[in-house]
Amino acid sequence: MRLLHTSDWHLGRSLYGRKRYDEFEAFLSWLVETITQERVEILVVAGDVFDTSAPSHRAQELYYRFLCQVAASACRHVVVVAGNHDSPSFLNAPKALLRALDVHVIGAATERPEDEVLVLADQTGAPELIVCAVPYLRDRDIRTAEAGETIDDKDRKLLEGIRSHYAQVAEIAERRRAELGGRLPIVGMGHLFAAGGRTVEGDGVRELYVGSLAHVPAAIFPACLDYLALGHLHVPQKIGGAETARYSGSPIPMGFGEARQTKSLCLVELKGPEARVRPIEIPTFQRLERVHGDWETISARLLELTATQASAWLEVVYEGEEILSDLRQRLEQATGDTALEILRVKNDRVAERVLERMDAEESLADLQVEAVFERCLAAHDVPDAQRPDLLSAHREILHALDETDPNAE
């Protein structure tokens, strides 16, 4: 049996205001082709199908069109669980209709753990696989708040709630396997942050529980799972060094911190309880590149990219000692007639000048946004007469940002 594990599509996500629907569409088209070429029989999607709880019509169209294409392929089953970005009710809404296409959706933990245990059948109708389809477990699903509890109490209860939920689901799965002859493999799913998991700057991965890290140790997962398919972390990786417990990672880079990362899916061959995993590399559908250094270094790299006629979205991080008041104009001149597009310019030199004016025990995180702006004005010796108007404009910008979608870049 050949199973394909993917997660964290984040359909609808933008990057510094730039929509990425063409990338998502290219990935999903490639995924349909890969399912056919690799003779995939079961596809599991471990959460964060969408980037927001209210996905756009275009994002929904991509999702449902993909499911219809897979249903028309030789792939027998698709199992989708919700992630922390997904709306449980939204994913669950067409559940009965999708079930007719052998698409199994678990949008939220239920009062009946057996609802998360799926027995999937082969083309003859005989049971071939048991899936413990555990979605993202929300705080209210696994923990009862009590007056006076400490942060340590909360962490302990969260981890114990996750452990208990997986234990219940796994017990039901083992019981069903015994009833069916004791030879079926069991695959577990989940959307959480495993202890020791790797992230990268700017990948958009959030802590899952407010006021708590709640990184789940690998020992929490039941030993009966022949393969564990997790979502949430965007870097493809093993869990606790185990070959058969993995994050597939996101299929496209979610930020410039992932620009040089190789993206992949996990193809799992199951023969009874034995699972062999082979990563399948995902092509790059939109090149991202972070260019950083002083002006000479940045300029040289832009010339290299231009000479190769590269097409890419860029983040430019200026780290030079000299204060360049015309940095943006220089960048526009360097990329004006090319296929390079600069989505973000970051001036680390300005940030350093702000930090130089801090007290020894302060950090940037200790300051309010307006205080940072005020120190930036002071660092650049902006005349006092001009500061009120600039502060007023700054407040208007912050207010406008607060009024927009909090999930937007």
ROTIVEX-539368 format. One line per 2 residues: their letters; for each residue z, y, x of C-alpha. Coordinates in Angstrom, 1 decimal, padded with zeros to 4 digits, always signed. Layout:
<nodes>
A> Z:Y:X  ...
</nodes>
This chain:
<nodes>
MR> +000.0:+000.0:+000.0  -001.0:+003.4:+001.4
LL> +001.2:+006.4:+000.4  +000.6:+010.0:+001.4
HT> +003.5:+012.5:+001.7  +003.1:+016.2:+001.4
SD> +005.2:+019.2:+000.4  +005.7:+022.9:+000.4
WH> +002.3:+024.1:-000.7  +003.7:+027.4:-002.0
LG> +000.6:+028.1:-004.1  +000.3:+031.8:-004.8
RS> +002.0:+032.9:-001.6  +000.7:+036.1:+000.0
LY> +001.0:+037.3:+003.6  +001.8:+041.0:+004.0
GR> -000.1:+041.7:+000.8  -003.1:+039.5:+001.5
KR> -003.8:+036.9:-001.1  -004.4:+033.4:+000.2
YD> -006.0:+031.6:-002.7  -009.1:+030.7:-000.6
EF> -006.9:+028.9:+001.9  -005.0:+027.0:-000.8
EA> -008.3:+026.0:-002.5  -009.7:+024.8:+000.8
FL> -006.6:+022.7:+001.6  -006.5:+021.1:-001.9
SW> -010.3:+020.2:-001.6  -009.6:+018.7:+001.8
LV> -006.7:+016.8:+000.4  -008.8:+015.2:-002.3
ET> -011.3:+014.1:+000.3  -008.6:+012.8:+002.6
IT> -007.1:+010.8:-000.3  -010.5:+009.1:-000.8
QE> -011.3:+008.6:+002.9  -007.8:+007.1:+003.7
RV> -007.8:+005.0:+000.5  -004.5:+006.5:-000.6
EI> -003.0:+004.8:-003.6  +000.1:+006.9:-004.1
LV> +000.7:+010.6:-003.4  +004.2:+012.2:-003.3
VA> +004.7:+015.9:-003.3  +008.3:+016.8:-002.2
GD> +008.8:+020.2:-003.8  +007.8:+023.9:-003.6
VF> +004.4:+023.3:-005.3  +004.4:+027.0:-006.2
DT> +005.8:+030.0:-004.3  +007.5:+031.6:-007.3
SA> +009.1:+030.4:-010.6  +006.3:+032.3:-012.5
PS> +003.1:+031.3:-010.7  -000.1:+033.2:-011.3
HR> -002.9:+031.9:-013.5  -005.0:+031.3:-010.3
AQ> -002.2:+029.2:-008.7  -001.8:+027.2:-011.9
EL> -005.6:+026.6:-012.0  -005.6:+025.3:-008.5
YY> -002.7:+022.9:-009.2  -004.0:+021.4:-012.5
RF> -007.6:+021.1:-011.2  -006.3:+019.2:-008.1
LC> -004.3:+016.8:-010.3  -007.4:+016.1:-012.4
QV> -009.5:+015.4:-009.3  -006.9:+013.0:-008.0
AA> -006.7:+011.3:-011.3  -010.4:+010.6:-011.1
SA> -010.0:+009.1:-007.6  -008.7:+005.7:-006.5
CR> -005.2:+007.1:-006.1  -003.1:+005.4:-008.8
HV> -000.1:+007.6:-009.0  +001.1:+011.1:-008.1
VV> +004.8:+011.9:-008.0  +005.9:+015.6:-007.9
VA> +009.5:+016.8:-007.6  +010.5:+020.4:-007.9
GN> +011.7:+022.5:-004.9  +013.9:+025.6:-004.8
HD> +010.9:+027.9:-005.3  +009.7:+026.0:-008.4
SP> +010.8:+026.6:-012.0  +012.1:+023.2:-013.3
SF> +011.1:+024.1:-016.9  +007.6:+025.2:-015.9
LN> +006.9:+022.0:-013.9  +008.4:+019.9:-016.7
AP> +006.5:+021.6:-019.5  +003.3:+019.4:-019.3
KA> +005.2:+016.3:-018.2  +004.1:+014.1:-021.1
LL> +000.5:+015.1:-020.8  +000.4:+014.6:-017.1
RA> +002.0:+011.2:-017.5  -001.2:+010.1:-019.2
LD> -002.9:+010.8:-015.9  -000.3:+008.8:-014.0
VH> +001.2:+012.0:-012.7  +005.0:+011.8:-012.7
VI> +006.9:+015.1:-012.6  +010.7:+015.5:-012.1
GA> +011.5:+019.2:-012.4  +015.3:+019.0:-012.4
AT> +018.2:+016.6:-012.0  +019.1:+015.1:-015.4
ER> +022.3:+013.7:-016.9  +020.7:+010.2:-016.6
PE> +020.1:+009.3:-012.9  +017.9:+006.5:-014.0
DE> +015.3:+009.1:-015.1  +014.7:+009.8:-011.4
VL> +014.0:+006.1:-010.6  +010.3:+005.4:-011.2
VL> +008.8:+001.9:-011.1  +005.1:+002.3:-010.3
AD> +002.5:-000.3:-011.2  -000.6:-001.5:-009.4
QT> -004.1:-001.8:-010.9  -003.2:-005.0:-012.6
GA> +000.0:-003.5:-014.2  +002.3:-005.4:-011.9
PE> +005.2:-003.3:-010.3  +004.4:-002.3:-006.7
LI> +006.8:+000.5:-005.7  +010.1:+002.0:-006.7
VC> +010.4:+005.8:-006.1  +013.8:+007.6:-006.1
AV> +012.2:+011.0:-007.2  +015.1:+013.3:-006.5
PY> +014.2:+017.0:-007.0  +016.0:+020.0:-005.5
LR> +019.6:+019.7:-006.5  +020.8:+023.1:-007.7
DR> +024.4:+024.1:-007.2  +025.3:+023.7:-010.8
DI> +023.8:+020.1:-010.8  +026.2:+018.8:-008.2
RT> +029.3:+021.0:-008.0  +031.9:+022.3:-010.4
AE> +033.3:+025.7:-009.3  +037.1:+026.1:-009.2
AG> +039.2:+029.2:-008.9  +040.6:+029.8:-005.5
ET> +038.4:+027.4:-003.6  +037.5:+028.2:+000.0
ID> +034.0:+028.2:+001.7  +035.0:+024.9:+003.3
DK> +035.9:+023.5:-000.1  +032.6:+024.6:-001.5
DR> +030.6:+023.0:+001.4  +032.5:+019.8:+001.1
KL> +031.9:+019.6:-002.6  +028.2:+020.4:-002.2
LE> +027.7:+017.7:+000.4  +029.7:+015.2:-001.7
GI> +027.7:+016.1:-004.7  +024.4:+015.4:-002.9
RS> +025.8:+012.2:-001.4  +027.0:+011.0:-004.9
HY> +023.7:+011.8:-006.6  +021.6:+009.9:-004.0
AQ> +024.0:+007.0:-004.1  +023.7:+006.7:-007.9
VA> +019.9:+006.9:-007.9  +019.7:+004.4:-005.0
EI> +022.0:+001.9:-006.8  +019.8:+002.0:-009.9
AE> +016.7:+001.5:-007.7  +018.3:-001.5:-005.9
RR> +019.3:-003.0:-009.2  +015.7:-002.7:-010.6
RA> +014.3:-004.2:-007.4  +016.6:-007.2:-007.8
EL> +015.5:-007.6:-011.4  +011.8:-007.5:-010.3
GG> +012.2:-010.2:-007.6  +013.7:-008.2:-004.7
RL> +010.5:-007.6:-002.7  +009.4:-004.1:-003.8
PI> +009.7:-001.2:-001.3  +011.8:+001.8:-002.2
VG> +010.7:+005.3:-001.3  +013.2:+008.2:-001.6
MG> +012.2:+011.9:-002.2  +014.2:+015.1:-001.9
HL> +014.0:+018.8:-001.3  +016.9:+020.0:+001.0
FA> +017.9:+021.1:+004.5  +018.7:+018.2:+006.7
AG> +021.2:+018.8:+009.5  +019.4:+019.4:+012.8
GR> +016.2:+020.4:+011.1  +013.9:+022.9:+012.9
TV> +012.6:+026.1:+011.4  +010.6:+029.0:+012.9
EG> +010.9:+032.7:+012.6  +009.1:+034.1:+009.6
DG> +008.4:+030.8:+007.9  +010.1:+031.9:+004.6
VR> +012.5:+028.9:+004.6  +015.7:+030.0:+002.7
EL> +019.2:+028.7:+002.8  +019.6:+026.7:-000.4
YV> +023.1:+027.5:-001.4  +024.5:+031.0:-001.5
GS> +027.4:+031.4:+001.0  +026.9:+028.0:+002.4
LA> +024.7:+026.3:+005.0  +025.1:+022.8:+003.4
HV> +022.8:+021.2:+005.9  +022.8:+017.5:+004.9
PA> +023.5:+014.9:+007.5  +021.1:+011.9:+007.7
AI> +023.9:+009.5:+007.0  +024.0:+010.8:+003.4
FP> +020.8:+009.0:+002.5  +021.2:+005.3:+001.3
AC> +020.1:+002.6:+003.7  +018.0:+000.9:+001.0
LD> +015.3:+003.6:+001.3  +012.3:+002.2:+003.2
YL> +010.8:+005.6:+003.5  +012.3:+009.1:+002.9
AL> +009.9:+011.9:+002.0  +011.5:+015.3:+002.2
GH> +010.4:+018.9:+001.6  +011.8:+022.4:+002.3
LH> +011.3:+022.7:+006.1  +007.9:+023.8:+007.1
VP> +007.8:+022.2:+010.6  +006.6:+018.6:+010.5
QK> +009.5:+016.6:+011.9  +011.5:+013.4:+011.8
IG> +015.0:+013.3:+010.3  +017.7:+012.2:+012.8
GA> +014.9:+010.8:+015.0  +014.0:+008.1:+012.4
ET> +010.3:+007.2:+012.2  +010.6:+006.5:+008.4
AR> +012.5:+009.7:+007.4  +010.4:+012.8:+007.6
YS> +009.5:+016.3:+006.6  +005.7:+016.6:+006.2
GS> +005.9:+020.3:+006.6  +003.9:+023.0:+004.9
PI> +000.1:+022.5:+004.9  -000.8:+026.0:+006.0
PM> +001.2:+028.4:+008.2  +003.4:+030.5:+006.0
GF> +003.9:+033.3:+008.6  +002.8:+034.3:+012.0
GE> +005.8:+032.4:+013.5  +003.9:+029.2:+012.6
AR> +000.5:+030.4:+013.9  +000.3:+027.9:+016.8
QT> +001.9:+025.1:+014.9  -000.1:+021.9:+014.1
KS> +000.1:+021.1:+010.4  +000.0:+017.6:+009.2
LC> +000.6:+015.1:+006.3  +002.4:+011.7:+006.6
LV> +000.3:+008.6:+005.8  +002.7:+005.7:+005.2
EL> +001.6:+002.1:+005.1  +004.1:+000.0:+003.2
KG> +004.2:-003.8:+003.6  +007.3:-004.9:+001.7
PE> +010.2:-003.2:+003.3  +008.2:-002.3:+006.5
AR> +006.8:+001.2:+006.7  +004.5:+002.5:+009.4
VR> +003.8:+006.3:+009.5  +000.7:+008.0:+010.9
PI> +000.5:+011.8:+010.8  -002.8:+013.2:+009.7
EI> -003.7:+016.6:+011.1  -004.7:+019.3:+008.7
PT> -007.6:+021.6:+009.6  -007.0:+025.4:+010.0
FQ> -008.4:+027.2:+007.0  -007.4:+030.7:+008.1
RL> -006.6:+031.5:+011.7  -003.4:+033.5:+012.3
ER> -002.5:+034.9:+015.7  +000.4:+036.9:+017.0
VH> -000.5:+039.3:+019.9  +002.4:+040.8:+021.8
GD> +003.2:+042.6:+025.0  +002.5:+046.1:+026.5
WE> -000.7:+047.9:+025.6  -002.6:+046.4:+028.6
TI> -001.7:+042.9:+027.5  -002.5:+043.5:+023.8
SA> -005.8:+045.3:+024.7  -006.9:+042.4:+027.0
RL> -006.1:+039.8:+024.3  -008.0:+041.7:+021.7
LE> -011.0:+041.9:+024.0  -010.8:+038.1:+024.5
LT> -010.8:+037.5:+020.8  -013.7:+039.9:+020.3
AT> -015.7:+038.3:+023.0  -015.4:+034.9:+021.4
QA> -016.3:+036.4:+018.0  -013.1:+035.0:+016.6
SA> -012.1:+035.5:+013.0  -008.4:+035.8:+012.5
WL> -005.5:+037.7:+010.8  -003.3:+039.3:+013.4
EV> +000.3:+040.4:+013.8  +000.6:+042.9:+016.7
VY> +004.0:+043.2:+018.4  +004.1:+046.1:+020.8
EG> +006.8:+045.6:+023.5  +005.7:+048.2:+026.1
EE> +008.1:+050.8:+027.6  +005.8:+053.7:+026.8
IL> +006.1:+055.3:+023.3  +002.6:+055.2:+021.8
SD> +002.2:+057.7:+018.9  -001.4:+056.6:+018.5
LR> -000.8:+052.8:+018.5  -002.4:+052.2:+015.2
QR> -005.5:+054.3:+016.0  -005.9:+052.3:+019.3
LE> -005.7:+049.0:+017.4  -008.2:+050.2:+014.8
QA> -010.7:+051.2:+017.5  -010.2:+047.8:+019.3
TG> -010.9:+045.8:+016.1  -013.0:+048.0:+014.0
DT> -016.4:+046.2:+014.3  -015.0:+042.7:+014.6
AL> -013.9:+039.8:+012.4  -010.3:+040.5:+013.4
EI> -007.9:+041.9:+010.7  -004.5:+043.3:+011.6
LR> -002.0:+042.6:+008.8  +001.1:+043.8:+010.5
VK> +002.1:+046.0:+013.4  +005.6:+045.8:+014.8
ND> +006.9:+048.2:+017.4  +009.8:+046.6:+019.2
RV> +010.1:+049.7:+021.4  +011.2:+051.8:+018.4
AE> +013.8:+049.2:+017.4  +015.2:+049.2:+021.0
RV> +015.6:+052.9:+020.9  +017.6:+052.6:+017.6
LE> +019.7:+049.9:+019.1  +020.5:+052.0:+022.2
RM> +022.3:+054.5:+019.9  +024.6:+051.8:+018.5
DA> +028.3:+051.3:+019.4  +029.0:+048.3:+021.6
EE> +030.4:+046.2:+018.7  +027.6:+047.0:+016.2
SL> +024.6:+044.9:+015.5  +021.4:+045.8:+013.5
AD> +022.7:+043.5:+010.6  +025.8:+045.7:+010.3
LQ> +023.8:+048.8:+009.4  +022.5:+049.8:+006.0
VE> +018.7:+050.3:+005.8  +019.1:+054.1:+005.4
AV> +021.4:+054.3:+008.5  +018.8:+052.5:+010.6
FE> +016.2:+055.0:+009.4  +018.4:+058.0:+010.2
RC> +019.0:+056.6:+013.7  +015.3:+056.1:+014.1
LA> +014.8:+059.8:+013.3  +017.4:+060.7:+015.9
AH> +015.8:+058.4:+018.5  +012.5:+060.2:+018.1
DV> +014.2:+063.7:+018.2  +012.8:+064.6:+014.7
PD> +013.9:+068.2:+014.0  +016.8:+068.6:+011.5
AQ> +014.7:+070.7:+009.2  +012.2:+067.9:+008.6
RP> +014.8:+065.1:+008.1  +015.7:+065.8:+004.4
DL> +012.1:+065.4:+003.2  +011.6:+062.2:+005.3
LS> +014.9:+060.7:+004.0  +013.8:+061.5:+000.4
AH> +010.4:+059.8:+001.0  +012.2:+056.8:+002.6
RE> +014.4:+056.4:-000.5  +011.4:+056.6:-002.8
IL> +009.7:+053.8:-000.8  +012.8:+051.6:-000.9
HA> +013.1:+052.1:-004.7  +009.5:+051.2:-005.2
LD> +010.0:+048.0:-003.2  +013.0:+047.1:-005.2
ET> +010.9:+047.4:-008.4  +008.4:+044.8:-007.1
DP> +008.5:+041.0:-007.1  +011.4:+040.1:-004.8
NA> +009.4:+037.1:-003.6  +006.6:+039.3:-002.4
E> +006.0:+039.9:+001.3
</nodes>
